[in-house]
């Protein structure tokens, strides 16, 4: 790996010869990996952001299709709500 590229915080740097320093680096990388894996709010936020970017790109590329999908989804939700209200009021 070249020195120009930053090292990921979950990676152990190569070339550590001291066993204590290597153990510390491995522990630091393991804890960082656990933090990344266990941080559900951040993972959800990242996934949501990716979906938003994808939806905006699709809306830019095919606005009529997206508008039709929104109208269809609204009709389905409206129908489900109407059905529940109708069942409840009987």
PDB file of N, CA, C and O in Angstrom:
ATOM      1  N   UNK A   1       0.865  -1.168   0.000  1.00  0.00           N
ATOM      2  CA  UNK A   1       0.000   0.000   0.000  1.00  0.00           C
ATOM      3  C   UNK A   1       0.905   1.222   0.000  1.00  0.00           C
ATOM      4  O   UNK A   1       1.860   1.283   0.775  1.00  0.00           O
ATOM      5  N   UNK A   2       0.621   2.189  -0.853  1.00  0.00           N
ATOM      6  CA  UNK A   2       1.470   3.375  -0.923  1.00  0.00           C
ATOM      7  C   UNK A   2       1.193   4.292   0.247  1.00  0.00           C
ATOM      8  O   UNK A   2       0.123   4.236   0.854  1.00  0.00           O
ATOM      9  N   UNK A   3       2.165   5.143   0.564  1.00  0.00           N
ATOM     10  CA  UNK A   3       2.016   6.049   1.689  1.00  0.00           C
ATOM     11  C   UNK A   3       1.084   7.206   1.362  1.00  0.00           C
ATOM     12  O   UNK A   3       0.689   7.940   2.268  1.00  0.00           O
ATOM     13  N   UNK A   4       0.715   7.397   0.078  1.00  0.00           N
ATOM     14  CA  UNK A   4      -0.188   8.466  -0.309  1.00  0.00           C
ATOM     15  C   UNK A   4      -1.628   8.173   0.101  1.00  0.00           C
ATOM     16  O   UNK A   4      -2.400   9.100   0.349  1.00  0.00           O
ATOM     17  N   UNK A   5      -1.992   6.911   0.174  1.00  0.00           N
ATOM     18  CA  UNK A   5      -3.356   6.534   0.509  1.00  0.00           C
ATOM     19  C   UNK A   5      -3.513   6.423   2.023  1.00  0.00           C
ATOM     20  O   UNK A   5      -2.667   5.828   2.690  1.00  0.00           O
ATOM     21  N   UNK A   6      -4.585   6.989   2.568  1.00  0.00           N
ATOM     22  CA  UNK A   6      -4.787   6.862   4.016  1.00  0.00           C
ATOM     23  C   UNK A   6      -5.169   5.430   4.375  1.00  0.00           C
ATOM     24  O   UNK A   6      -5.823   4.733   3.599  1.00  0.00           O
ATOM     25  N   UNK A   7      -4.756   5.015   5.540  1.00  0.00           N
ATOM     26  CA  UNK A   7      -5.047   3.679   6.032  1.00  0.00           C
ATOM     27  C   UNK A   7      -6.412   3.688   6.705  1.00  0.00           C
ATOM     28  O   UNK A   7      -6.704   4.574   7.507  1.00  0.00           O
ATOM     29  N   UNK A   8      -7.239   2.716   6.386  1.00  0.00           N
ATOM     30  CA  UNK A   8      -8.555   2.622   7.021  1.00  0.00           C
ATOM     31  C   UNK A   8      -8.373   2.418   8.520  1.00  0.00           C
ATOM     32  O   UNK A   8      -7.403   1.806   8.968  1.00  0.00           O
ATOM     33  N   UNK A   9      -9.340   2.951   9.295  1.00  0.00           N
ATOM     34  CA  UNK A   9      -9.181   2.846  10.745  1.00  0.00           C
ATOM     35  C   UNK A   9      -9.379   1.421  11.250  1.00  0.00           C
ATOM     36  O   UNK A   9      -9.086   1.134  12.411  1.00  0.00           O
ATOM     37  N   UNK A  10      -9.872   0.526  10.397  1.00  0.00           N
ATOM     38  CA  UNK A  10     -10.045  -0.869  10.796  1.00  0.00           C
ATOM     39  C   UNK A  10      -8.907  -1.745  10.284  1.00  0.00           C
ATOM     40  O   UNK A  10      -8.993  -2.970  10.371  1.00  0.00           O
ATOM     41  N   UNK A  11      -7.836  -1.142   9.749  1.00  0.00           N
ATOM     42  CA  UNK A  11      -6.708  -1.900   9.220  1.00  0.00           C
ATOM     43  C   UNK A  11      -5.513  -1.769  10.162  1.00  0.00           C
ATOM     44  O   UNK A  11      -5.354  -0.769  10.861  1.00  0.00           O
ATOM     45  N   UNK A  12      -4.689  -2.796  10.158  1.00  0.00           N
ATOM     46  CA  UNK A  12      -3.461  -2.787  10.950  1.00  0.00           C
ATOM     47  C   UNK A  12      -2.320  -2.386  10.019  1.00  0.00           C
ATOM     48  O   UNK A  12      -2.146  -2.997   8.965  1.00  0.00           O
ATOM     49  N   UNK A  13      -1.539  -1.368  10.389  1.00  0.00           N
ATOM     50  CA  UNK A  13      -0.425  -0.963   9.533  1.00  0.00           C
ATOM     51  C   UNK A  13       0.606  -2.080   9.384  1.00  0.00           C
ATOM     52  O   UNK A  13       0.882  -2.807  10.338  1.00  0.00           O
ATOM     53  N   UNK A  14       1.168  -2.210   8.198  1.00  0.00           N
ATOM     54  CA  UNK A  14       2.193  -3.220   7.950  1.00  0.00           C
ATOM     55  C   UNK A  14       3.539  -2.708   8.445  1.00  0.00           C
ATOM     56  O   UNK A  14       3.763  -1.500   8.528  1.00  0.00           O
ATOM     57  N   UNK A  15       4.413  -3.618   8.764  1.00  0.00           N
ATOM     58  CA  UNK A  15       5.772  -3.252   9.133  1.00  0.00           C
ATOM     59  C   UNK A  15       5.997  -3.037  10.607  1.00  0.00           C
ATOM     60  O   UNK A  15       7.075  -2.586  10.995  1.00  0.00           O
ATOM     61  N   UNK A  16       5.020  -3.341  11.452  1.00  0.00           N
ATOM     62  CA  UNK A  16       5.214  -3.201  12.899  1.00  0.00           C
ATOM     63  C   UNK A  16       5.958  -4.445  13.371  1.00  0.00           C
ATOM     64  O   UNK A  16       5.474  -5.565  13.210  1.00  0.00           O
ATOM     65  N   UNK A  17       7.146  -4.240  13.959  1.00  0.00           N
ATOM     66  CA  UNK A  17       7.943  -5.381  14.408  1.00  0.00           C
ATOM     67  C   UNK A  17       7.808  -5.628  15.903  1.00  0.00           C
ATOM     68  O   UNK A  17       7.950  -6.769  16.343  1.00  0.00           O
ATOM     69  N   UNK A  18       7.543  -4.611  16.688  1.00  0.00           N
ATOM     70  CA  UNK A  18       7.408  -4.764  18.133  1.00  0.00           C
ATOM     71  C   UNK A  18       6.083  -5.481  18.429  1.00  0.00           C
ATOM     72  O   UNK A  18       5.023  -5.011  18.015  1.00  0.00           O
ATOM     73  N   UNK A  19       6.136  -6.613  19.140  1.00  0.00           N
ATOM     74  CA  UNK A  19       4.910  -7.367  19.401  1.00  0.00           C
ATOM     75  C   UNK A  19       3.881  -6.580  20.216  1.00  0.00           C
ATOM     76  O   UNK A  19       2.677  -6.736  20.009  1.00  0.00           O
ATOM     77  N   UNK A  20       4.340  -5.751  21.124  1.00  0.00           N
ATOM     78  CA  UNK A  20       3.406  -4.969  21.935  1.00  0.00           C
ATOM     79  C   UNK A  20       2.703  -3.930  21.048  1.00  0.00           C
ATOM     80  O   UNK A  20       1.486  -3.768  21.124  1.00  0.00           O
ATOM     81  N   UNK A  21       3.461  -3.246  20.227  1.00  0.00           N
ATOM     82  CA  UNK A  21       2.877  -2.250  19.325  1.00  0.00           C
ATOM     83  C   UNK A  21       1.926  -2.913  18.325  1.00  0.00           C
ATOM     84  O   UNK A  21       0.875  -2.363  17.998  1.00  0.00           O
ATOM     85  N   UNK A  22       2.309  -4.105  17.842  1.00  0.00           N
ATOM     86  CA  UNK A  22       1.445  -4.829  16.902  1.00  0.00           C
ATOM     87  C   UNK A  22       0.139  -5.239  17.580  1.00  0.00           C
ATOM     88  O   UNK A  22      -0.929  -5.131  16.977  1.00  0.00           O
ATOM     89  N   UNK A  23       0.212  -5.711  18.833  1.00  0.00           N
ATOM     90  CA  UNK A  23      -0.990  -6.095  19.574  1.00  0.00           C
ATOM     91  C   UNK A  23      -1.881  -4.880  19.797  1.00  0.00           C
ATOM     92  O   UNK A  23      -3.102  -4.973  19.671  1.00  0.00           O
ATOM     93  N   UNK A  24      -1.277  -3.741  20.128  1.00  0.00           N
ATOM     94  CA  UNK A  24      -2.066  -2.522  20.308  1.00  0.00           C
ATOM     95  C   UNK A  24      -2.749  -2.098  19.015  1.00  0.00           C
ATOM     96  O   UNK A  24      -3.914  -1.700  19.018  1.00  0.00           O
ATOM     97  N   UNK A  25      -2.017  -2.187  17.918  1.00  0.00           N
ATOM     98  CA  UNK A  25      -2.594  -1.810  16.623  1.00  0.00           C
ATOM     99  C   UNK A  25      -3.730  -2.752  16.240  1.00  0.00           C
ATOM    100  O   UNK A  25      -4.754  -2.308  15.720  1.00  0.00           O
ATOM    101  N   UNK A  26      -3.556  -4.056  16.495  1.00  0.00           N
ATOM    102  CA  UNK A  26      -4.608  -5.026  16.191  1.00  0.00           C
ATOM    103  C   UNK A  26      -5.834  -4.791  17.067  1.00  0.00           C
ATOM    104  O   UNK A  26      -6.965  -4.877  16.589  1.00  0.00           O
ATOM    105  N   UNK A  27      -5.615  -4.494  18.347  1.00  0.00           N
ATOM    106  CA  UNK A  27      -6.729  -4.213  19.239  1.00  0.00           C
ATOM    107  C   UNK A  27      -7.467  -2.951  18.801  1.00  0.00           C
ATOM    108  O   UNK A  27      -8.698  -2.923  18.788  1.00  0.00           O
ATOM    109  N   UNK A  28      -6.734  -1.926  18.448  1.00  0.00           N
ATOM    110  CA  UNK A  28      -7.347  -0.686  17.976  1.00  0.00           C
ATOM    111  C   UNK A  28      -8.174  -0.935  16.712  1.00  0.00           C
ATOM    112  O   UNK A  28      -9.285  -0.421  16.581  1.00  0.00           O
ATOM    113  N   UNK A  29      -7.632  -1.723  15.788  1.00  0.00           N
ATOM    114  CA  UNK A  29      -8.359  -2.036  14.557  1.00  0.00           C
ATOM    115  C   UNK A  29      -9.599  -2.879  14.844  1.00  0.00           C
ATOM    116  O   UNK A  29     -10.649  -2.669  14.236  1.00  0.00           O
ATOM    117  N   UNK A  30      -9.479  -3.831  15.770  1.00  0.00           N
ATOM    118  CA  UNK A  30     -10.627  -4.677  16.106  1.00  0.00           C
ATOM    119  C   UNK A  30     -11.737  -3.857  16.758  1.00  0.00           C
ATOM    120  O   UNK A  30     -12.913  -4.029  16.438  1.00  0.00           O
ATOM    121  N   UNK A  31     -11.359  -2.967  17.669  1.00  0.00           N
ATOM    122  CA  UNK A  31     -12.364  -2.118  18.310  1.00  0.00           C
ATOM    123  C   UNK A  31     -13.025  -1.176  17.304  1.00  0.00           C
ATOM    124  O   UNK A  31     -14.227  -0.922  17.387  1.00  0.00           O
ATOM    125  N   UNK A  32     -12.252  -0.664  16.364  1.00  0.00           N
ATOM    126  CA  UNK A  32     -12.823   0.199  15.332  1.00  0.00           C
ATOM    127  C   UNK A  32     -13.790  -0.585  14.452  1.00  0.00           C
ATOM    128  O   UNK A  32     -14.845  -0.074  14.076  1.00  0.00           O
ATOM    129  N   UNK A  33     -13.430  -1.830  14.122  1.00  0.00           N
ATOM    130  CA  UNK A  33     -14.316  -2.661  13.303  1.00  0.00           C
ATOM    131  C   UNK A  33     -15.610  -2.973  14.044  1.00  0.00           C
ATOM    132  O   UNK A  33     -16.685  -2.967  13.444  1.00  0.00           O
ATOM    133  N   UNK A  34     -15.515  -3.245  15.343  1.00  0.00           N
ATOM    134  CA  UNK A  34     -16.720  -3.500  16.142  1.00  0.00           C
ATOM    135  C   UNK A  34     -17.587  -2.250  16.179  1.00  0.00           C
ATOM    136  O   UNK A  34     -18.810  -2.337  16.065  1.00  0.00           O
ATOM    137  N   UNK A  35     -16.961  -1.089  16.337  1.00  0.00           N
ATOM    138  CA  UNK A  35     -17.721   0.157  16.371  1.00  0.00           C
ATOM    139  C   UNK A  35     -18.456   0.387  15.053  1.00  0.00           C
ATOM    140  O   UNK A  35     -19.622   0.782  15.043  1.00  0.00           O
ATOM    141  N   UNK A  36     -17.767   0.137  13.949  1.00  0.00           N
ATOM    142  CA  UNK A  36     -18.400   0.324  12.640  1.00  0.00           C
ATOM    143  C   UNK A  36     -19.556  -0.656  12.474  1.00  0.00           C
ATOM    144  O   UNK A  36     -20.629  -0.277  12.007  1.00  0.00           O
ATOM    145  N   UNK A  37     -19.341  -1.906  12.853  1.00  0.00           N
ATOM    146  CA  UNK A  37     -20.361  -2.944  12.673  1.00  0.00           C
ATOM    147  C   UNK A  37     -21.559  -2.745  13.603  1.00  0.00           C
ATOM    148  O   UNK A  37     -22.694  -2.997  13.200  1.00  0.00           O
ATOM    149  N   UNK A  38     -21.325  -2.295  14.840  1.00  0.00           N
ATOM    150  CA  UNK A  38     -22.392  -2.203  15.825  1.00  0.00           C
ATOM    151  C   UNK A  38     -23.126  -0.869  15.815  1.00  0.00           C
ATOM    152  O   UNK A  38     -24.154  -0.735  16.479  1.00  0.00           O
ATOM    153  N   UNK A  39     -22.634   0.104  15.093  1.00  0.00           N
ATOM    154  CA  UNK A  39     -23.247   1.432  15.093  1.00  0.00           C
ATOM    155  C   UNK A  39     -24.445   1.438  14.143  1.00  0.00           C
ATOM    156  O   UNK A  39     -24.355   1.927  13.017  1.00  0.00           O
ATOM    157  N   UNK A  40     -25.563   0.889  14.612  1.00  0.00           N
ATOM    158  CA  UNK A  40     -26.755   0.760  13.768  1.00  0.00           C
ATOM    159  C   UNK A  40     -27.322   2.104  13.312  1.00  0.00           C
ATOM    160  O   UNK A  40     -27.695   2.217  12.144  1.00  0.00           O
ATOM    161  N   UNK A  41     -27.407   3.123  14.159  1.00  0.00           N
ATOM    162  CA  UNK A  41     -27.936   4.396  13.660  1.00  0.00           C
ATOM    163  C   UNK A  41     -27.129   4.952  12.491  1.00  0.00           C
ATOM    164  O   UNK A  41     -27.695   5.497  11.543  1.00  0.00           O
ATOM    165  N   UNK A  42     -25.822   4.814  12.560  1.00  0.00           N
ATOM    166  CA  UNK A  42     -24.997   5.313  11.457  1.00  0.00           C
ATOM    167  C   UNK A  42     -25.192   4.456  10.210  1.00  0.00           C
ATOM    168  O   UNK A  42     -25.258   4.983   9.100  1.00  0.00           O
ATOM    169  N   UNK A  43     -25.285   3.147  10.386  1.00  0.00           N
ATOM    170  CA  UNK A  43     -25.494   2.270   9.231  1.00  0.00           C
ATOM    171  C   UNK A  43     -26.839   2.566   8.573  1.00  0.00           C
ATOM    172  O   UNK A  43     -26.944   2.584   7.346  1.00  0.00           O
ATOM    173  N   UNK A  44     -27.871   2.800   9.395  1.00  0.00           N
ATOM    174  CA  UNK A  44     -29.184   3.144   8.856  1.00  0.00           C
ATOM    175  C   UNK A  44     -29.126   4.480   8.130  1.00  0.00           C
ATOM    176  O   UNK A  44     -29.697   4.633   7.051  1.00  0.00           O
ATOM    177  N   UNK A  45     -28.431   5.450   8.729  1.00  0.00           N
ATOM    178  CA  UNK A  45     -28.302   6.766   8.093  1.00  0.00           C
ATOM    179  C   UNK A  45     -27.562   6.663   6.774  1.00  0.00           C
ATOM    180  O   UNK A  45     -27.948   7.308   5.799  1.00  0.00           O
ATOM    181  N   UNK A  46     -26.504   5.863   6.724  1.00  0.00           N
ATOM    182  CA  UNK A  46     -25.761   5.687   5.470  1.00  0.00           C
ATOM    183  C   UNK A  46     -26.619   5.010   4.408  1.00  0.00           C
ATOM    184  O   UNK A  46     -26.598   5.412   3.244  1.00  0.00           O
ATOM    185  N   UNK A  47     -27.377   3.982   4.803  1.00  0.00           N
ATOM    186  CA  UNK A  47     -28.244   3.290   3.856  1.00  0.00           C
ATOM    187  C   UNK A  47     -29.358   4.215   3.365  1.00  0.00           C
ATOM    188  O   UNK A  47     -29.708   4.199   2.185  1.00  0.00           O
ATOM    189  N   UNK A  48     -29.912   5.021   4.271  1.00  0.00           N
ATOM    190  CA  UNK A  48     -30.960   5.970   3.893  1.00  0.00           C
ATOM    191  C   UNK A  48     -30.426   6.997   2.914  1.00  0.00           C
ATOM    192  O   UNK A  48     -31.082   7.326   1.926  1.00  0.00           O
ATOM    193  N   UNK A  49     -29.230   7.504   3.194  1.00  0.00           N
ATOM    194  CA  UNK A  49     -28.618   8.484   2.300  1.00  0.00           C
ATOM    195  C   UNK A  49     -28.385   7.890   0.912  1.00  0.00           C
ATOM    196  O   UNK A  49     -28.606   8.560  -0.097  1.00  0.00           O
ATOM    197  N   UNK A  50     -27.940   6.636   0.860  1.00  0.00           N
ATOM    198  CA  UNK A  50     -27.730   5.980  -0.429  1.00  0.00           C
ATOM    199  C   UNK A  50     -29.049   5.830  -1.182  1.00  0.00           C
ATOM    200  O   UNK A  50     -29.091   6.039  -2.395  1.00  0.00           O
ATOM    201  N   UNK A  51     -30.124   5.472  -0.484  1.00  0.00           N
ATOM    202  CA  UNK A  51     -31.437   5.345  -1.125  1.00  0.00           C
ATOM    203  C   UNK A  51     -31.940   6.699  -1.630  1.00  0.00           C
ATOM    204  O   UNK A  51     -32.539   6.781  -2.702  1.00  0.00           O
ATOM    205  N   UNK A  52     -31.698   7.756  -0.859  1.00  0.00           N
ATOM    206  CA  UNK A  52     -32.127   9.096  -1.273  1.00  0.00           C
ATOM    207  C   UNK A  52     -31.402   9.507  -2.548  1.00  0.00           C
ATOM    208  O   UNK A  52     -32.013  10.041  -3.474  1.00  0.00           O
ATOM    209  N   UNK A  53     -30.100   9.257  -2.592  1.00  0.00           N
ATOM    210  CA  UNK A  53     -29.317   9.588  -3.789  1.00  0.00           C
ATOM    211  C   UNK A  53     -29.834   8.805  -4.990  1.00  0.00           C
ATOM    212  O   UNK A  53     -29.968   9.352  -6.084  1.00  0.00           O
ATOM    213  N   UNK A  54     -30.124   7.528  -4.782  1.00  0.00           N
ATOM    214  CA  UNK A  54     -30.637   6.686  -5.868  1.00  0.00           C
ATOM    215  C   UNK A  54     -32.011   7.175  -6.340  1.00  0.00           C
ATOM    216  O   UNK A  54     -32.278   7.213  -7.541  1.00  0.00           O
ATOM    217  N   UNK A  55     -32.880   7.546  -5.396  1.00  0.00           N
ATOM    218  CA  UNK A  55     -34.217   8.038  -5.762  1.00  0.00           C
ATOM    219  C   UNK A  55     -34.131   9.365  -6.508  1.00  0.00           C
ATOM    220  O   UNK A  55     -34.870   9.587  -7.467  1.00  0.00           O
ATOM    221  N   UNK A  56     -33.234  10.247  -6.074  1.00  0.00           N
ATOM    222  CA  UNK A  56     -33.076  11.525  -6.776  1.00  0.00           C
ATOM    223  C   UNK A  56     -32.546  11.320  -8.189  1.00  0.00           C
ATOM    224  O   UNK A  56     -32.980  11.991  -9.126  1.00  0.00           O
ATOM    225  N   UNK A  57     -31.610  10.393  -8.337  1.00  0.00           N
ATOM    226  CA  UNK A  57     -31.075  10.101  -9.666  1.00  0.00           C
ATOM    227  C   UNK A  57     -32.173   9.535 -10.566  1.00  0.00           C
ATOM    228  O   UNK A  57     -32.278   9.900 -11.737  1.00  0.00           O
ATOM    229  N   UNK A  58     -32.989   8.639 -10.007  1.00  0.00           N
ATOM    230  CA  UNK A  58     -34.075   8.060 -10.787  1.00  0.00           C
ATOM    231  C   UNK A  58     -35.113   9.123 -11.137  1.00  0.00           C
ATOM    232  O   UNK A  58     -35.645   9.126 -12.248  1.00  0.00           O
ATOM    233  N   UNK A  59     -35.405  10.020 -10.208  1.00  0.00           N
ATOM    234  CA  UNK A  59     -36.371  11.089 -10.473  1.00  0.00           C
ATOM    235  C   UNK A  59     -35.851  12.035 -11.545  1.00  0.00           C
ATOM    236  O   UNK A  59     -36.622  12.549 -12.356  1.00  0.00           O
ATOM    237  N   UNK A  60     -34.550  12.263 -11.547  1.00  0.00           N
ATOM    238  CA  UNK A  60     -33.966  13.124 -12.575  1.00  0.00           C
ATOM    239  C   UNK A  60     -33.998  12.437 -13.947  1.00  0.00           C
ATOM    240  O   UNK A  60     -34.251  13.087 -14.960  1.00  0.00           O
ATOM    241  N   UNK A  61     -33.742  11.132 -13.978  1.00  0.00           N
ATOM    242  CA  UNK A  61     -33.685  10.401 -15.243  1.00  0.00           C
ATOM    243  C   UNK A  61     -35.069  10.067 -15.792  1.00  0.00           C
ATOM    244  O   UNK A  61     -35.256  10.049 -17.009  1.00  0.00           O
ATOM    245  N   UNK A  62     -36.041   9.804 -14.922  1.00  0.00           N
ATOM    246  CA  UNK A  62     -37.368   9.377 -15.368  1.00  0.00           C
ATOM    247  C   UNK A  62     -38.439  10.002 -14.467  1.00  0.00           C
ATOM    248  O   UNK A  62     -39.030   9.305 -13.642  1.00  0.00           O
ATOM    249  N   UNK A  63     -38.696  11.304 -14.612  1.00  0.00           N
ATOM    250  CA  UNK A  63     -39.642  11.958 -13.702  1.00  0.00           C
ATOM    251  C   UNK A  63     -41.076  11.463 -13.846  1.00  0.00           C
ATOM    252  O   UNK A  63     -41.809  11.415 -12.857  1.00  0.00           O
ATOM    253  N   UNK A  64     -41.493  11.093 -15.055  1.00  0.00           N
ATOM    254  CA  UNK A  64     -42.869  10.613 -15.250  1.00  0.00           C
ATOM    255  C   UNK A  64     -43.064   9.262 -14.563  1.00  0.00           C
ATOM    256  O   UNK A  64     -44.099   9.024 -13.941  1.00  0.00           O
ATOM    257  N   UNK A  65     -42.081   8.390 -14.674  1.00  0.00           N
ATOM    258  CA  UNK A  65     -42.170   7.084 -14.017  1.00  0.00           C
ATOM    259  C   UNK A  65     -42.218   7.214 -12.507  1.00  0.00           C
ATOM    260  O   UNK A  65     -42.970   6.500 -11.844  1.00  0.00           O
ATOM    261  N   UNK A  66     -41.424   8.116 -11.961  1.00  0.00           N
ATOM    262  CA  UNK A  66     -41.413   8.324 -10.511  1.00  0.00           C
ATOM    263  C   UNK A  66     -42.737   8.920 -10.055  1.00  0.00           C
ATOM    264  O   UNK A  66     -43.275   8.525  -9.020  1.00  0.00           O
ATOM    265  N   UNK A  67     -43.268   9.873 -10.827  1.00  0.00           N
ATOM    266  CA  UNK A  67     -44.560  10.464 -10.474  1.00  0.00           C
ATOM    267  C   UNK A  67     -45.657   9.395 -10.492  1.00  0.00           C
ATOM    268  O   UNK A  67     -46.522   9.377  -9.616  1.00  0.00           O
ATOM    269  N   UNK A  68     -45.622   8.520 -11.472  1.00  0.00           N
ATOM    270  CA  UNK A  68     -46.608   7.438 -11.536  1.00  0.00           C
ATOM    271  C   UNK A  68     -46.465   6.492 -10.345  1.00  0.00           C
ATOM    272  O   UNK A  68     -47.463   6.030  -9.792  1.00  0.00           O
ATOM    273  N   UNK A  69     -45.232   6.208  -9.954  1.00  0.00           N
ATOM    274  CA  UNK A  69     -45.006   5.333  -8.805  1.00  0.00           C
ATOM    275  C   UNK A  69     -45.516   5.984  -7.516  1.00  0.00           C
ATOM    276  O   UNK A  69     -46.097   5.307  -6.669  1.00  0.00           O
ATOM    277  N   UNK A  70     -45.303   7.288  -7.367  1.00  0.00           N
ATOM    278  CA  UNK A  70     -45.782   7.991  -6.178  1.00  0.00           C
ATOM    279  C   UNK A  70     -47.306   7.987  -6.126  1.00  0.00           C
ATOM    280  O   UNK A  70     -47.894   7.746  -5.071  1.00  0.00           O
ATOM    281  N   UNK A  71     -47.941   8.251  -7.258  1.00  0.00           N
ATOM    282  CA  UNK A  71     -49.411   8.240  -7.310  1.00  0.00           C
ATOM    283  C   UNK A  71     -49.934   6.834  -7.006  1.00  0.00           C
ATOM    284  O   UNK A  71     -50.913   6.682  -6.276  1.00  0.00           O
ATOM    285  N   UNK A  72     -49.290   5.814  -7.561  1.00  0.00           N
ATOM    286  CA  UNK A  72     -49.695   4.437  -7.292  1.00  0.00           C
ATOM    287  C   UNK A  72     -49.543   4.064  -5.828  1.00  0.00           C
ATOM    288  O   UNK A  72     -50.427   3.438  -5.244  1.00  0.00           O
ATOM    289  N   UNK A  73     -48.414   4.452  -5.235  1.00  0.00           N
ATOM    290  CA  UNK A  73     -48.190   4.154  -3.812  1.00  0.00           C
ATOM    291  C   UNK A  73     -49.208   4.879  -2.944  1.00  0.00           C
ATOM    292  O   UNK A  73     -49.701   4.312  -1.968  1.00  0.00           O
ATOM    293  N   UNK A  74     -49.531   6.129  -3.284  1.00  0.00           N
ATOM    294  CA  UNK A  74     -50.531   6.885  -2.519  1.00  0.00           C
ATOM    295  C   UNK A  74     -51.898   6.222  -2.634  1.00  0.00           C
ATOM    296  O   UNK A  74     -52.650   6.173  -1.661  1.00  0.00           O
ATOM    297  N   UNK A  75     -52.219   5.715  -3.816  1.00  0.00           N
ATOM    298  CA  UNK A  75     -53.507   5.040  -3.994  1.00  0.00           C
ATOM    299  C   UNK A  75     -53.577   3.759  -3.163  1.00  0.00           C
ATOM    300  O   UNK A  75     -54.609   3.455  -2.565  1.00  0.00           O
ATOM    301  N   UNK A  76     -52.487   3.021  -3.131  1.00  0.00           N
ATOM    302  CA  UNK A  76     -52.461   1.788  -2.344  1.00  0.00           C
ATOM    303  C   UNK A  76     -52.596   2.104  -0.855  1.00  0.00           C
ATOM    304  O   UNK A  76     -53.380   1.460  -0.158  1.00  0.00           O
ATOM    305  N   UNK A  77     -51.848   3.079  -0.364  1.00  0.00           N
ATOM    306  CA  UNK A  77     -51.929   3.451   1.049  1.00  0.00           C
ATOM    307  C   UNK A  77     -53.327   3.961   1.373  1.00  0.00           C
ATOM    308  O   UNK A  77     -53.895   3.612   2.408  1.00  0.00           O
ATOM    309  N   UNK A  78     -53.877   4.780   0.498  1.00  0.00           N
ATOM    310  CA  UNK A  78     -55.240   5.274   0.715  1.00  0.00           C
ATOM    311  C   UNK A  78     -56.247   4.155   0.756  1.00  0.00           C
ATOM    312  O   UNK A  78     -57.159   4.169   1.583  1.00  0.00           O
ATOM    313  N   UNK A  79     -56.096   3.181  -0.129  1.00  0.00           N
ATOM    314  CA  UNK A  79     -57.004   2.035  -0.140  1.00  0.00           C
ATOM    315  C   UNK A  79     -56.898   1.197   1.119  1.00  0.00           C
ATOM    316  O   UNK A  79     -57.908   0.733   1.647  1.00  0.00           O
ATOM    317  N   UNK A  80     -55.684   1.003   1.600  1.00  0.00           N
ATOM    318  CA  UNK A  80     -55.494   0.227   2.833  1.00  0.00           C
ATOM    319  C   UNK A  80     -56.112   0.960   4.020  1.00  0.00           C
ATOM    320  O   UNK A  80     -56.801   0.346   4.835  1.00  0.00           O
ATOM    321  N   UNK A  81     -55.874   2.257   4.123  1.00  0.00           N
ATOM    322  CA  UNK A  81     -56.453   3.042   5.217  1.00  0.00           C
ATOM    323  C   UNK A  81     -57.972   3.034   5.131  1.00  0.00           C
ATOM    324  O   UNK A  81     -58.654   2.859   6.141  1.00  0.00           O
ATOM    325  N   UNK A  82     -58.500   3.222   3.932  1.00  0.00           N
ATOM    326  CA  UNK A  82     -59.947   3.196   3.743  1.00  0.00           C
ATOM    327  C   UNK A  82     -60.513   1.843   4.171  1.00  0.00           C
ATOM    328  O   UNK A  82     -61.557   1.786   4.822  1.00  0.00           O
ATOM    329  N   UNK A  83     -59.833   0.759   3.811  1.00  0.00           N
ATOM    330  CA  UNK A  83     -60.293  -0.581   4.187  1.00  0.00           C
ATOM    331  C   UNK A  83     -60.308  -0.787   5.694  1.00  0.00           C
ATOM    332  O   UNK A  83     -61.259  -1.345   6.240  1.00  0.00           O
ATOM    333  N   UNK A  84     -59.243  -0.332   6.371  1.00  0.00           N
ATOM    334  CA  UNK A  84     -59.205  -0.465   7.825  1.00  0.00           C
ATOM    335  C   UNK A  84     -60.298   0.361   8.493  1.00  0.00           C
ATOM    336  O   UNK A  84     -60.944  -0.102   9.433  1.00  0.00           O
ATOM    337  N   UNK A  85     -60.501   1.566   8.015  1.00  0.00           N
ATOM    338  CA  UNK A  85     -61.552   2.414   8.594  1.00  0.00           C
ATOM    339  C   UNK A  85     -62.913   1.786   8.360  1.00  0.00           C
ATOM    340  O   UNK A  85     -63.762   1.793   9.250  1.00  0.00           O
ATOM    341  N   UNK A  86     -63.124   1.254   7.190  1.00  0.00           N
ATOM    342  CA  UNK A  86     -64.413   0.624   6.878  1.00  0.00           C
ATOM    343  C   UNK A  86     -64.660  -0.591   7.784  1.00  0.00           C
ATOM    344  O   UNK A  86     -65.765  -0.785   8.290  1.00  0.00           O
ATOM    345  N   UNK A  87     -63.618  -1.399   7.976  1.00  0.00           N
ATOM    346  CA  UNK A  87     -63.764  -2.556   8.877  1.00  0.00           C
ATOM    347  C   UNK A  87     -64.001  -2.120  10.317  1.00  0.00           C
ATOM    348  O   UNK A  87     -64.780  -2.744  11.037  1.00  0.00           O
ATOM    349  N   UNK A  88     -63.339  -1.066  10.732  1.00  0.00           N
ATOM    350  CA  UNK A  88     -63.458  -0.594  12.105  1.00  0.00           C
ATOM    351  C   UNK A  88     -64.857  -0.020  12.386  1.00  0.00           C
ATOM    352  O   UNK A  88     -65.405  -0.209  13.472  1.00  0.00           O
ATOM    353  N   UNK A  89     -65.418   0.674  11.408  1.00  0.00           N
ATOM    354  CA  UNK A  89     -66.717   1.335  11.633  1.00  0.00           C
ATOM    355  C   UNK A  89     -67.887   0.374  11.475  1.00  0.00           C
ATOM    356  O   UNK A  89     -69.017   0.767  11.762  1.00  0.00           O
ATOM    357  N   UNK A  90     -67.689  -0.812  11.054  1.00  0.00           N
ATOM    358  CA  UNK A  90     -68.805  -1.772  10.918  1.00  0.00           C
ATOM    359  C   UNK A  90     -69.175  -2.371  12.215  1.00  0.00           C
ATOM    360  O   UNK A  90     -70.088  -3.194  12.277  1.00  0.00           O
TER     361      UNK A  90
END
